[in-house]
Amino acid sequence: MPDAAVYVVPDADFDDWIVRTDTGDEVAHYATREAAELVAQQIAQERAIDLVVKLPDGRTTRKSFIKGWVSKLFGR
């Protein structure tokens, strides 16, 4: 099973950025990648999942917000 993640992807025309869940549901559209990433990062932190950004040139970046066992143990 793939890791849970929230995605930031450009729309088909590359004029805005979409925040999506790993099930493909669209959360919102933003005019800039930076704005979309801020919202997606907050979602990823709250859900303790990965943030994946797919760039127009085909590159992909991934940042993990998955909590380790120490954080889970102490509730952080």
WOTA-V900791 format. One record per residue. N is the residue number from 1. OMEGA is omega in degrees with one decimal (none if undefined). Layout:
n	omega
N	OMEGA
N	OMEGA
//
This chain:
n	omega
1	179.1
2	177.8
3	175.2
4	-177.6
5	168.7
6	-172.3
7	170.0
8	-176.7
9	174.9
10	175.4
11	-174.1
12	-178.4
13	-178.4
14	178.6
15	169.5
16	-174.6
17	-175.5
18	172.0
19	-177.6
20	172.4
21	179.6
22	175.7
23	178.0
24	178.7
25	178.1
26	177.8
27	-178.4
28	174.8
29	179.5
30	-178.1
31	-178.3
32	176.9
33	-178.0
34	179.0
35	178.8
36	-179.9
37	179.0
38	179.3
39	-179.7
40	178.6
41	178.5
42	178.0
43	-178.8
44	178.8
45	-179.3
46	-176.8
47	-177.9
48	179.6
49	179.7
50	171.2
51	-179.3
52	178.0
53	178.1
54	-176.3
55	-178.5
56	-179.0
57	177.0
58	178.3
59	178.3
60	173.5
61	-179.4
62	176.1
63	-176.0
64	173.4
65	179.3
66	-178.0
67	176.1
68	-176.1
69	179.6
70	178.7
71	178.8
72	-179.0
73	-177.6
74	175.3
75	-179.3
76	none
//
